[in-house]
Amino acid sequence: MDIIIGPDGTIHLSAEMLEHLGVRPGDRLSALLTANHRLELAVPAKAPGEKLLQSMLGRSKS
């Protein structure tokens, strides 16, 4: 699947890619540049209590 780079350097992921990664617009991804000129995107690991802490601080994600 090809991705086009926009004039401002942004890339846009298809709905299929977002669903596969389990992310929504505005979420963060980790990027890794490999030695063989590849870019790998991954969902960052979350701490086990992050949801609880966010809810206690009133910053829960919907």
C-alpha positions, 0 to 999 in steps of 0.5 A: 500500500503506497502512501503519498507525502503531502506538500507540508511533509505529512502522511495520511494513513488509510482507514484500514491502516488506522483500524489495524493499528487500533488508533484514531486521528490525533493519537500518537505513533512511535516511528523507527528508522531502520538501517535498511531505509525503512520506516516502522510505525507502532502504537506506543506501549501504555503503562498498565495504570495509565487509564486509571491515572487519566480518569483520576486527573479528569483527562480520560480519552473517549 
